[in-house]
């Protein structure tokens, strides 16, 4: 009884002392920023996107420094929001031996959420929209792709051990729009594409015209493409134009084209992101 009484009396005191110590350790100047292992970051000032200083984040394979291997590269749009998630999901899948290892490159702005939101609309849209006028700076996709081709690609390929014919790009929403545009307007840029919740409504579904123009000149498309959206996404902005593009692609039956599309029931424009990204990585970088 005496032992039980002492424990009953002392336990709250010890708990209080522990919590006070924990709070002291995690408050004030003792806290440190979180960082991701095996990552680097640097800036690139573009001549093609006038005056833009992009923040480039690089996630390297865990054994990169201890090996001489070369790796495919996955370029991630919306790096301000998407780089960390993409790099960590990739690491988990590599750890469980479900995909090949890759170098993840995030293209970011590093200037806060408001600036990211504004500049992504400029860089990821191929035209000014003739229907929606929410983004007065839209229509810069051509210059942004020039930045990737002429400035970012050479830098990454010179700085890291890359397999240059195995590059991939991943994007959501406007990022998915840019991926879709690059696929048919500049198909030599990337080998593989992960397209999630693409905002294909842009400029009155003009991506459908871009695909039709490509098909008029080409009957083959030696690419690997994964496309997905959630069943609760917007019908006008994503679902209907995506379904029409998928139907056109399937009808055109491109030679050498590896195409997978998925619909995730109960998922929204945003909530579909991590599961679609996981499936896309497993499709594009399968072992």
C-alpha positions in Angstrom: 0.0 0.0 0.0 2.8 2.4 0.9 4.6 1.7 -2.4 1.4 2.2 -4.4 0.7 5.5 -2.5 4.2 6.8 -3.2 3.9 6.0 -6.9 0.4 7.6 -7.1 1.9 10.7 -5.5 5.1 10.9 -7.4 3.8 10.1 -10.9 2.0 13.4 -11.5 5.1 15.3 -10.2 7.4 13.4 -12.6 4.9 13.9 -15.5 4.8 17.7 -14.8 8.6 17.9 -14.6 8.9 16.0 -17.9 6.4 18.2 -19.7 8.1 21.4 -18.3 11.4 20.1 -19.6 10.0 19.2 -23.0 8.4 22.7 -23.4 11.7 24.3 -22.4 13.6 22.2 -25.0 11.1 23.1 -27.8 10.6 26.8 -27.1 12.7 29.8 -27.5 16.0 29.8 -29.5 16.5 26.0 -29.1 14.2 25.0 -32.0 15.7 24.2 -35.4 14.2 24.1 -38.9 13.2 20.8 -40.4 15.2 19.7 -43.4 15.1 16.8 -45.8 18.0 14.4 -46.1 19.9 14.2 -49.4 18.7 17.5 -50.7 20.3 20.6 -52.2 19.0 23.9 -53.4 20.2 26.7 -55.6 18.9 29.6 -57.7 18.8 30.0 -61.5 18.1 33.4 -63.2 16.4 32.9 -66.5 16.9 34.9 -69.7 13.8 33.4 -71.2 11.4 34.2 -68.4 12.5 37.7 -68.0 13.9 38.6 -64.6 12.7 35.4 -63.0 15.0 33.8 -60.4 13.9 30.2 -59.9 14.7 28.3 -56.8 15.7 24.7 -57.8 15.4 21.9 -55.2 17.2 18.6 -55.8 16.5 15.4 -54.0 19.2 12.8 -54.6 19.1 9.0 -54.1 20.2 7.9 -50.7 23.3 6.1 -52.1 24.1 8.9 -54.6 27.4 10.0 -53.1 28.6 6.4 -52.6 28.0 5.2 -56.1 28.8 6.1 -59.7 25.4 5.2 -61.0 23.4 7.6 -63.2 19.7 8.1 -62.7 16.5 9.3 -64.5 15.3 12.7 -63.5 11.7 13.7 -62.4 11.0 17.4 -62.8 8.3 18.5 -60.4 6.2 21.6 -61.1 4.9 23.6 -58.1 8.0 22.7 -56.2 7.2 25.2 -53.5 4.3 22.9 -52.4 5.1 19.6 -54.1 8.8 18.9 -53.9 8.9 17.5 -50.3 5.9 15.2 -50.8 7.2 13.9 -54.1 10.7 13.3 -52.8 9.5 11.5 -49.7 6.9 9.3 -51.5 9.6 8.4 -54.0 11.9 7.4 -51.2 9.3 5.2 -49.6 8.6 3.4 -52.9 12.3 2.9 -53.5 12.8 1.6 -50.0 10.1 -1.0 -50.6 11.7 -1.9 -53.9 8.6 -0.8 -55.9 10.2 1.6 -58.3 13.6 2.5 -59.7 15.5 5.3 -57.9 15.4 8.8 -59.5 16.7 12.3 -59.0 13.8 14.6 -58.1 14.1 18.2 -59.2 11.6 20.8 -57.9 11.0 24.0 -59.8 10.1 26.7 -57.3 9.8 30.4 -56.8 10.7 30.6 -53.1 8.8 33.9 -52.5 5.8 32.8 -50.6 2.3 31.5 -51.4 0.9 34.6 -53.1 3.8 34.9 -55.5 3.8 31.2 -56.2 0.1 31.3 -57.0 0.5 34.2 -59.4 3.6 33.0 -61.2 2.4 29.4 -61.7 -0.5 30.9 -63.7 2.0 32.7 -65.9 4.3 29.8 -66.5 1.9 26.8 -66.8 -0.7 28.3 -69.2 0.0 28.3 -73.0 -2.3 31.1 -73.9 -4.2 34.0 -72.5 -7.7 32.6 -71.8 -10.5 33.9 -74.0 -13.2 32.8 -71.6 -11.8 33.2 -68.0 -9.9 36.4 -67.2 -8.8 35.6 -63.7 -5.1 35.6 -64.6 -3.9 38.7 -66.5 -0.3 37.5 -66.6 -1.2 34.1 -68.2 0.3 32.7 -71.4 3.9 32.2 -70.6 4.3 28.4 -71.0 6.4 28.8 -74.2 9.0 30.9 -72.3 8.9 28.6 -69.3 9.6 25.5 -71.5 12.5 27.4 -73.1 13.9 27.9 -69.6 13.6 24.2 -68.9 15.1 23.2 -72.2 17.9 25.7 -72.6 18.8 26.6 -69.0 17.6 24.0 -66.5 18.3 20.8 -68.4 22.0 21.7 -69.1 22.6 22.7 -65.5 21.1 19.6 -64.0 22.8 17.3 -66.6 26.2 18.9 -65.9 25.9 19.0 -62.2 24.5 15.5 -61.6 24.8 12.0 -63.0 21.6 11.8 -65.1 20.2 9.5 -67.8 19.3 12.2 -70.2 16.9 10.2 -72.3 14.8 9.2 -69.3 13.5 12.6 -68.1 10.0 12.9 -66.7 7.7 15.7 -65.6 4.9 15.8 -63.0 2.2 18.4 -62.5 -1.2 18.9 -60.9 -4.0 21.3 -62.0 -2.3 24.1 -64.1 0.8 21.9 -63.8 -1.1 19.1 -65.4 -2.2 21.5 -68.1 1.4 22.3 -68.8 2.4 18.6 -68.9 -0.4 17.9 -71.4 0.7 20.9 -73.6 4.3 19.9 -73.6 3.4 16.3 -74.5 1.8 17.4 -77.8 3.5 20.7 -78.5 7.1 19.8 -77.6 7.2 16.0 -77.2 11.0 15.8 -77.4 11.4 17.5 -74.0 10.4 14.6 -71.8 10.1 10.8 -72.1 7.4 10.3 -69.4 4.6 12.3 -67.9 2.6 12.2 -64.6 -0.5 14.3 -65.2 -2.8 14.8 -62.2 -6.1 16.7 -62.1 -5.2 18.7 -65.2 -7.0 22.0 -65.7 -7.7 21.3 -69.4 -10.6 23.7 -69.5 -8.1 26.5 -70.2 -8.8 28.6 -73.3 -12.0 26.7 -74.2 -10.3 23.3 -73.9 -7.7 24.3 -76.4 -5.5 21.3 -75.5 -7.9 19.2 -77.6 -6.9 21.3 -80.7 -3.2 20.9 -79.8 -3.5 17.1 -79.6 -5.5 17.1 -82.9 -2.8 19.1 -84.6 -0.1 16.7 -83.4 -2.1 13.7 -84.7 -2.4 15.4 -88.1 1.3 15.2 -88.5 2.3 12.2 -86.4 0.9 8.7 -85.9 3.4 7.6 -83.3 4.2 8.9 -79.8 7.0 7.1 -78.0 6.1 8.3 -74.5 4.9 6.9 -71.2 2.0 8.9 -69.8 0.0 8.4 -66.6 -3.1 10.6 -66.1 -5.5 10.7 -63.2 -8.2 12.7 -61.5 -10.7 12.3 -58.7 -14.4 11.7 -59.2 -15.3 14.8 -57.1 -13.3 17.1 -59.3 -14.9 19.9 -61.3 -16.7 18.4 -64.3 -16.2 21.6 -66.4 -12.7 22.3 -65.5 -11.2 18.8 -65.3 -13.4 15.8 -65.7 -15.1 16.5 -69.0 -12.1 17.9 -71.0 -9.9 15.1 -69.5 -12.3 12.4 -70.6 -12.5 13.9 -74.1 -8.7 14.1 -74.4 -8.5 10.4 -73.2 -11.1 9.3 -75.7 -9.2 11.1 -78.5 -5.9 9.6 -77.5 -7.3 6.1 -77.4 -9.1 6.6 -80.8 -5.9 7.8 -82.4 -4.0 4.7 -81.2 -0.5 6.2 -81.4 2.2 3.7 -82.1 4.7 3.1 -79.2 2.5 5.1 -76.8 2.2 3.7 -73.2 -0.9 5.4 -71.7 -2.6 4.8 -68.3 -5.6 6.7 -67.0 -7.3 6.3 -63.6 -10.3 7.8 -61.8 -10.2 7.8 -58.0 -13.6 7.6 -56.5 -14.4 10.0 -53.6 -11.3 12.2 -54.2 -11.3 15.9 -55.0 -9.1 18.0 -57.2 -6.5 18.2 -54.4 -7.1 15.1 -52.2 -6.4 12.8 -55.2 -2.8 14.2 -55.3 -0.8 11.8 -53.1 -2.5 8.6 -54.2 -2.3 9.6 -57.9 1.3 10.6 -57.5 2.1 7.2 -55.9 0.4 5.4 -58.8 2.1 7.6 -61.3 5.5 7.0 -59.9 4.9 3.2 -59.9 3.7 3.4 -63.5 6.5 5.6 -64.9 9.4 4.2 -62.9 8.4 0.6 -62.5 11.3 -1.8 -61.9 
